[in-house]
Amino acid sequence: MTIELNVTIKLKHGVADPEGENTKKALNLLGFRDVRSVKSLKSFRIEIEPGEGEDEEKVKQEVEEMCRKLLANPVIHDYDISVVKSEKKYNEEINI
């Protein structure tokens, strides 16, 4: 079984977003004057092959740990983890 998850990381409320602000300014300069706000996000698509006895909830906990240890900075980032798809793989053995 393969589980595919999407992790979206965004800056916490009140944390400056210079990339978003500069993108907004550039869009306005290019003539897109209706753009009022641009927020930068980072997205990861992670595919996991769970170990024996591991379910979707255990995999989500593992990805949560990945976020805390590497993918996000808990001081300035919030993150959201969602399961995109969960697929069972069947292996067939042919006995002759």
C-alpha positions in Angstrom: 0.0 0.0 0.0 1.3 3.5 -0.9 0.0 6.6 0.8 0.6 10.0 -0.9 0.4 13.1 1.3 0.5 16.8 0.7 2.2 19.1 3.2 1.6 22.8 2.8 3.8 25.1 4.8 2.9 28.8 5.4 4.1 31.6 7.5 2.3 32.2 10.8 0.1 35.3 11.1 2.2 38.4 11.7 5.4 37.0 10.3 6.8 39.1 7.5 6.6 37.6 4.0 9.1 39.5 1.8 8.7 37.1 -1.1 5.0 37.6 -1.2 5.3 41.4 -0.8 7.9 41.6 -3.6 5.8 39.4 -5.9 2.7 41.7 -5.2 4.8 44.8 -6.1 6.1 43.2 -9.3 2.6 42.2 -10.3 1.3 45.7 -9.7 4.2 47.1 -11.8 3.3 44.7 -14.6 -0.2 46.2 -14.7 -2.0 43.8 -12.4 -3.3 46.6 -10.3 -6.2 44.6 -8.7 -3.7 42.3 -6.8 -4.0 43.3 -3.1 -2.1 40.5 -1.4 0.3 37.6 -2.3 1.3 35.0 0.3 4.1 32.6 -0.3 3.6 28.9 0.5 5.7 25.8 0.2 4.2 22.5 -0.8 5.7 19.0 -0.5 4.1 15.8 -2.0 5.4 12.8 -0.1 4.8 9.2 -1.0 5.2 6.6 1.8 5.1 2.9 1.8 3.9 2.0 5.3 5.6 -0.7 7.3 3.8 -3.8 8.5 0.9 -2.9 10.7 1.1 0.9 10.0 -2.1 2.6 9.0 -2.9 6.0 7.5 -3.0 7.7 11.0 0.5 6.3 11.9 1.9 7.6 8.5 0.4 11.1 9.2 2.1 11.1 12.6 5.4 10.3 10.9 4.9 13.2 8.4 4.1 15.4 11.3 7.5 14.5 12.8 9.1 15.3 9.5 7.6 18.8 9.6 8.8 19.4 13.1 12.3 18.1 12.4 13.0 19.4 8.9 10.3 20.7 6.6 9.0 23.6 8.8 10.4 25.9 11.4 7.8 25.7 14.2 8.7 29.3 15.4 7.5 30.9 12.1 5.6 28.3 10.2 2.2 26.6 10.3 1.6 23.5 8.3 -1.2 21.3 7.0 -1.0 17.6 6.2 -3.6 16.0 4.0 -3.8 12.5 2.5 -4.0 12.8 -1.3 -4.5 9.2 -2.0 -4.1 5.8 -0.4 -3.5 3.0 -2.9 -3.2 -0.7 -2.2 -0.8 -2.7 -4.3 -1.5 -6.3 -5.0 1.3 -8.7 -5.7 0.2 -11.9 -7.5 2.2 -15.1 -7.3 2.0 -17.6 -10.1 2.5 -21.2 -9.0 3.3 -23.6 -11.7 
